[in-house]
Amino acid sequence: MKYVLFVATDPAGEPTDENPQAWVDRWNDRGVRVEGMPLRPAAETRTVRVRGDRVLVTDGPFAETTEWIAGYDLDEAIEVAASHPMATGGRIEIRPVGPIDLGPGRAGPGRAGPGTENVPHEGDAPASRFLGIFRTDPGAPPFTPEPAAVADWVRDGLASGRCLGGQHLRPVEDATLVRRQGGKLLVTHGAYTDVPEWVSGIVFVDGDWQEAINYLSRCPMARSGIAELREFWTDLS
């Protein structure tokens, strides 16, 4: 099973001075951590919403980083998340993931689209410039995207080089939130009342800011949710 951890700040989090590098080294050594991708500061985030004929681009920070792990089961994923420093200083959302289903069509007879393992890398960093994170928006009018329309959008992005791959996330009912408060481990399964905007999918997007925004704005999921555009932080010096 493969999981993605969304590591986020939390106003209710407790101060921590733990070094995340020790966490990285520990799970790398055990062969559980696949890779991690730090994102540039939240102040540089853009969110894209499509409401009717309007494309709304605003600021809106969410996750601080993403970590991909490969575990045997959810219990191991919870153990990994609980040991992360941000389980104390923030919150970690665990989601089971799989390749995007492109269905039959221009992609050929195979149904599985490219996932994160197919994304080109330059050293340890993804070759794409951005990570597109799709979230639910409880304030949006009801709209159910057609899977075929989403598949067409992904295929068009793959053909143009704008999209390098992505990951389908299992429903929010399969999500798990991990936090530590007062020395206690808090594990909540399913939707959590104070986190209304849950992640529903991710894509790797290449190009400049405007090209990436234009591509996300054409996604059917942007009509009822939030498309968060985050630039990877490849130069940490």
C-alpha distance (Angstrom), angle and dihedral (degrees) to the residues before:
residue distance angle dihedral
M1 . . .
K2 3.79 . .
Y3 3.80 125.0 .
V4 3.77 136.9 -175.8
L5 3.80 120.4 -146.3
F6 3.79 117.4 -149.9
V7 3.79 106.4 -155.9
A8 3.80 112.0 -159.2
T9 3.77 140.0 167.9
D10 3.79 118.0 -109.1
P11 3.83 126.9 -159.3
A12 3.80 87.7 -140.3
G13 3.81 92.8 51.8
E14 3.79 122.3 117.6
P15 3.83 123.9 -121.5
T16 3.79 113.9 -95.3
D17 3.79 133.4 178.8
E18 3.81 96.2 -170.3
N19 3.80 114.7 136.6
P20 3.83 111.6 -119.9
Q21 3.82 89.6 -152.8
A22 3.80 90.4 73.2
W23 3.81 88.4 55.3
V24 3.82 90.6 49.0
D25 3.81 92.4 49.9
R26 3.81 93.3 47.2
W27 3.79 96.2 53.6
N28 3.78 94.2 37.3
D29 3.80 89.1 56.7
R30 3.81 90.5 51.8
G31 3.80 91.7 49.6
V32 3.80 92.9 -121.9
R33 3.80 101.3 109.8
V34 3.81 110.7 75.4
E35 3.80 98.8 -175.3
G36 3.77 142.6 -44.2
M37 3.76 128.5 -139.5
P38 3.82 119.0 -159.2
L39 3.77 115.5 -151.1
R40 3.78 127.8 -143.8
P41 3.83 118.2 -100.2
A42 3.78 117.1 -58.4
A43 3.81 90.5 -119.4
E44 3.81 87.8 71.3
T45 3.81 94.0 55.1
R46 3.80 122.7 118.5
T47 3.78 124.6 -163.0
V48 3.79 123.8 -157.4
R49 3.81 124.7 -154.3
V50 3.78 127.1 172.9
R51 3.80 113.2 -154.0
G52 3.77 113.1 174.9
D53 3.80 106.9 -47.8
R54 3.80 94.1 -22.2
V55 3.79 125.5 99.4
L56 3.81 108.1 -153.9
V57 3.81 116.5 -160.9
T58 3.81 115.9 -174.3
D59 3.78 142.1 151.5
G60 3.79 115.8 -93.3
P61 3.81 126.6 152.9
F62 3.76 122.2 -152.1
A63 3.81 129.1 147.3
E64 3.80 119.0 26.1
T65 3.80 97.1 -155.6
T66 3.78 142.4 -12.2
E67 3.79 128.6 -132.1
W68 3.79 125.7 -166.6
I69 3.79 116.3 -151.4
A70 3.77 134.0 177.5
G71 3.79 113.2 -146.5
Y72 3.75 138.6 164.3
D73 3.79 94.5 -121.3
L74 3.79 145.1 -17.5
D75 3.81 93.1 -83.4
E76 3.80 90.2 62.8
A77 3.81 91.1 46.1
I78 3.81 89.4 52.7
E79 3.81 90.1 50.0
V80 3.81 90.2 52.8
A81 3.81 93.4 46.7
A82 3.80 93.8 45.2
S83 3.80 91.2 55.4
H84 3.83 92.9 54.8
P85 3.84 114.0 104.2
M86 3.81 90.3 -128.7
A87 3.80 90.8 62.7
T88 3.81 82.3 77.1
G89 3.80 99.8 33.2
G90 3.81 95.8 39.9
R91 3.78 138.2 -17.2
I92 3.79 135.9 -75.4
E93 3.78 124.0 -146.0
I94 3.82 115.7 -155.5
R95 3.79 118.0 -155.9
P96 3.82 129.3 176.6
V97 3.80 109.2 -130.4
G98 3.79 141.7 -166.3
P99 3.82 139.0 173.8
I100 3.79 118.8 -67.6
D101 3.81 111.5 -95.7
L102 3.80 107.5 -126.4
G103 3.79 94.2 177.9
P104 3.82 122.8 -151.5
G105 3.79 117.5 -37.2
R106 3.77 138.9 72.9
A107 3.78 91.7 -5.3
G108 3.81 89.3 67.4
P109 3.78 130.8 -119.0
G110 3.80 95.5 -40.9
R111 3.79 116.4 93.2
A112 3.81 101.9 -160.1
G113 3.78 116.0 90.2
P114 3.81 122.3 -154.9
G115 3.79 115.9 -70.6
T116 3.78 130.4 -165.2
E117 3.80 92.0 -71.0
N118 3.81 89.3 64.4
V119 3.81 96.5 53.0
P120 3.83 112.2 110.9
H121 3.79 114.2 -115.2
E122 3.77 134.0 -155.9
G123 3.77 101.8 -150.6
D124 3.81 106.6 -50.1
A125 3.80 93.8 -22.6
P126 3.81 126.5 86.5
A127 3.78 114.6 -110.3
S128 3.80 90.4 -131.1
R129 3.79 117.1 90.1
F130 3.81 98.1 -142.9
L131 3.77 143.6 36.2
G132 3.80 115.0 -143.4
I133 3.81 112.1 -152.2
F134 3.80 118.0 -168.3
R135 3.79 117.4 -153.5
T136 3.76 136.4 -179.5
D137 3.81 117.9 -106.5
P138 3.82 113.5 -153.0
G139 3.82 90.1 -166.7
A140 3.80 95.2 57.3
P141 3.81 124.0 98.9
P142 3.82 113.4 -98.5
F143 3.79 113.9 -85.6
T144 3.80 130.3 157.1
P145 3.82 113.0 -157.4
E146 3.78 115.3 -137.8
P147 3.83 109.7 -116.8
A148 3.81 89.7 -136.4
A149 3.82 90.7 55.4
V150 3.80 91.4 50.6
A151 3.81 90.2 48.0
D152 3.81 90.1 51.2
W153 3.81 90.1 51.2
V154 3.81 91.7 51.3
R155 3.80 93.1 46.0
D156 3.80 91.3 50.0
G157 3.80 89.7 51.2
L158 3.79 92.3 49.0
A159 3.81 91.2 49.7
S160 3.81 93.2 49.8
G161 3.81 94.9 42.3
R162 3.79 91.6 -119.0
C163 3.82 91.8 112.0
L164 3.81 119.1 46.6
G165 3.79 98.4 179.6
G166 3.75 142.8 -57.0
Q167 3.76 148.4 -163.6
H168 3.77 134.3 -110.7
L169 3.79 113.8 -137.8
R170 3.76 123.2 -147.8
P171 3.84 116.0 -114.8
V172 3.78 121.6 -70.8
E173 3.80 88.8 -106.2
D174 3.81 86.0 70.7
A175 3.82 93.4 50.5
T176 3.79 122.7 111.5
L177 3.81 126.4 -158.9
V178 3.80 118.5 -154.0
R179 3.81 123.8 -165.1
R180 3.78 138.2 154.8
Q181 3.79 119.5 -143.1
G182 3.77 126.6 170.7
G183 3.79 90.4 -7.9
K184 3.80 92.1 -56.5
L185 3.79 125.0 118.0
L186 3.81 112.2 -128.1
V187 3.80 116.2 -163.0
T188 3.81 119.0 -179.4
H189 3.79 123.3 -176.2
G190 3.78 121.2 -151.6
A191 3.80 129.4 3.7
Y192 3.80 114.3 -8.5
T193 3.81 117.3 -144.5
D194 3.82 97.7 -130.8
V195 3.82 94.5 45.7
P196 3.83 102.4 65.1
E197 3.81 96.6 161.0
W198 3.79 107.5 70.9
V199 3.80 125.3 -177.1
S200 3.81 113.6 -107.5
G201 3.82 103.0 172.8
I202 3.80 146.1 -13.1
V203 3.80 135.0 -144.5
F204 3.80 134.5 -175.6
V205 3.81 109.1 -125.7
D206 3.80 128.2 -167.7
G207 3.81 130.8 -164.9
D208 3.80 134.0 59.0
W209 3.80 124.8 -45.7
Q210 3.80 96.0 -90.0
E211 3.81 93.8 45.2
A212 3.81 90.3 50.4
I213 3.81 92.5 47.2
N214 3.80 91.2 48.9
Y215 3.80 90.9 50.7
L216 3.82 94.4 49.0
S217 3.80 91.3 46.4
R218 3.81 89.5 61.1
C219 3.80 92.8 56.7
P220 3.82 112.7 108.0
M221 3.81 89.3 -137.7
A222 3.82 90.6 63.6
R223 3.82 88.5 68.0
S224 3.78 93.4 69.5
G225 3.78 103.5 18.3
I226 3.78 144.1 34.1
A227 3.79 123.7 -84.0
E228 3.80 107.9 -155.8
L229 3.81 115.7 -161.0
R230 3.81 115.5 -156.5
E231 3.78 127.1 177.2
F232 3.80 117.3 -136.1
W233 3.79 115.3 -116.0
T234 3.79 101.9 -132.6
D235 3.83 98.5 159.4
L236 3.79 108.0 62.5
S237 3.81 95.4 162.5
